[in-house]
Each structure stands twice: as C-alpha cells, then as structure tokens.
Amino acid sequence: MLTRPEARAVVLDIVTSIAPDATQRTRLDDSTRLHEDAGLDSTDLLELAQRLTDRTGITIPEADYCELETVGRAARYLAASAAAA
C-alpha cells in the first residue's frame, strides 16, 4: 500500500525530473499547482500521469487527470487509489 507521504514523495520526485528548471524557481508544497506554479504544460502532465503509473502501478484514467492539479491532490489521489486496490 502507498501512504500519502510516500505518494507525495513520488509526485515531487517525478515533477522535479520533468521540470527541473521550473521546480528550482518554485518551492513545491501540497498547494503547488502543477500547471500554473510549476510550469508543467499539457505534454508534461501526460508524462507525469504515465510516470506515476509506471512507478506505482496505479493506472490513472484520463477522466481523473484533473486529480493531478496540485502536488497534494495528486498525492491524495494516489494514496486513495492504492488503498482501494
């Protein structure tokens, strides 16, 4: 099972690897909006979803991509999905 702190660490690690320049300028916390604050564009968000799936084994349906809006929301989604599996 993936806990929320573990899920948060995974999200932060992947976001940092996708957008290292943007994340160096922005302090990432649970309220960081991935598009507006961290600078991820739509392609980056798709890559984030795929990498989260690859890393956690949790499939993120396209209808749930809105759950990846912020670091905290993405972590909650992953932890809840892991608990429901």
Buried (B, 14 or more C-beta within 10 A) or exposed (E): EBEBEBBBEBBBEBBBEBBEEBBEEBEBEBEBBBBEBBBBEEEBBBBBBEBBEEBBEBEBEEEEBEBBBBBBBBBBBBBBBBEEE
